[in-house]
Structures are given as structure tokens and as C-alpha cells.
Amino acid sequence: MKAQIYTEYGPPEVVHLVEVEKPIPGKSEVLIQVNTSTVNRSDSGYRSAVYFISRFFTGLFRPKIQILGCEFAGIVTATGEGVSKFTIGDRVFGFTDSRFGGHGEYMLMGENEGIAQMPKSISFETAAAMSEGAHYALEDIRAAKVKQGDNVLVIGGTGAIGSAAVQLLKVLGTKVTAVCPGEYFDTVKALGADEVIDYQKEDFTRTPEKFDFIFDAVGKSRFKFCKPLLKEKGIYISTELGPRAENIWLALSTSISKGKKLLFPIPETRQADIAYFAKLFEQGKYAPLIDRTYDFE
């Protein structure tokens, strides 16, 4: 089968198209013929290994898993003898930051991993882009224990994570203020944001509002700048480590505080969450913003 592989860390040019052996499903695995896979921040981060800490998971000197693609949509073409949740011909989509493999014509997934049936009304292109951003957004929203009526600030409302966060937060019944460039004002409003701040014209840190949760979905701000905007027991979460990995140390130091905290949660992929995204799509409450896709057909 054809696959995009990388055997060393670096820029996009380290990825190249080759022929590799088609995988065979184990007892509890399904073989998926990939129709579409995205290129997202997880793929780019693992490929570049700019954050050296990622190498402790992917390989210290060279990548252990050589086919990227953590998001996918395709058709089940074979199943292991112990599989009961999926059958040949099922249209499926999902997310995996442990196996990857979406940038190949075929990939394997465990039947209990981050894979679910595609909604009948969805295209492969949309389904492929539905999980990565929403996965990280939902994990951080859960970590912050967001509840109905909370006031939330989302920094970076147009990225995969930020756009998903806006929609998922509105499902929970929160008030959402999103920060983005002015050209995306209408887009973010359409996602459900109650207020939108154009950071190119306005310093969002000067807003008089106080927030229960500030979610920096692009890692462009810092806790020290956002802390004054938090309520007494407000939570700040960033998707990035911050300068000199400060967010890890701040998460430890603020954990003993009874007041404002910075959290740095470790995400966990749950099959139920992938199915939840499909359900929200069918209800018209969530849809991903798509930039580009690889199509193997």
C-alpha cells in the first residue's frame, strides 16, 4: 500500500510517499481503508519534535511510528475474529495519537479505541476533521469543570481546538467570548460565540469582564497576563507549554492555591467522546472548520 512516512524529525520535507506492507488486523482490531486524513498540529508536532519532550513518546533519536495521521475517515475492510462492534463495510472515523496511520491507504484501530460510526449525513472530508480539535477541547473543558452559566474566554476561536471549544462550551450552556482576527468575526459568531474580540484592534486583556475559565487554544498568551481576568477561583489552561515550559511548573505551584489556578491536563482518548462528536454533528451542534485534507481516492 502507499503511505506517507517520515524516518527522521524535521520540516514537512522529511515526509515522503513510499510503498509499505499492508497491515493485518489482530484479534480485536479493525482494518480501515482510509478515504481521508487531516494534517493537524498533532501530526506537525510529532513530525518536527520541536518540543523535545515529545521524543520520549515517539522515539528519542528517530520516530518509532513512521506513518502520521491521527485523524481519519474510511471504510472497515477486515476485522479480527474477536471484533463485535464493527463489521466490514462500516463507514468509520476517529482519532488516535498513539497508533497514528491515517496517512496510509490502510490503518489499524482497536475496536475499543477512538473510533466510531460516521453519521449518515456526513462526508468523509468532514468526518476526518471532526475529532482532533474537539478531543483536546473537550478534555480541557472537563479538566476545568466547566458548568452551565460559566463565563468563558477562548483565545484563538478559529483554530481546530478553539472553534471546537466554542461549540462544545455552548452545548454546556456557557457564555463564550472568543478572541480572533477581525476577518473571522462572522465565522466565530456563527459557531455560537456570544462576544468576539478582534485582537488586532483591541487588547483582550483590558476587557472589564471576569471569567470562570480562560482557554488559550493557540498558546499565544500567558497565565500572568490572563490571571487578572480570572474570577477568584478561575482556571487557566493553555494548549502549549509556554516559555521555558512554565505552564508545567505553574500547574504544580498553583495546585496548592485556593484561588486562581493554571492546569495542564494530560488528555485521554475515549471512544465515547468520538461517538459524542458524531451525535452533536447529527444534532447540528458541532461541525469542524476544515483547512485541507489528504484524499487517497
Disulfide bonds with the S-S distance in Angstrom:
none
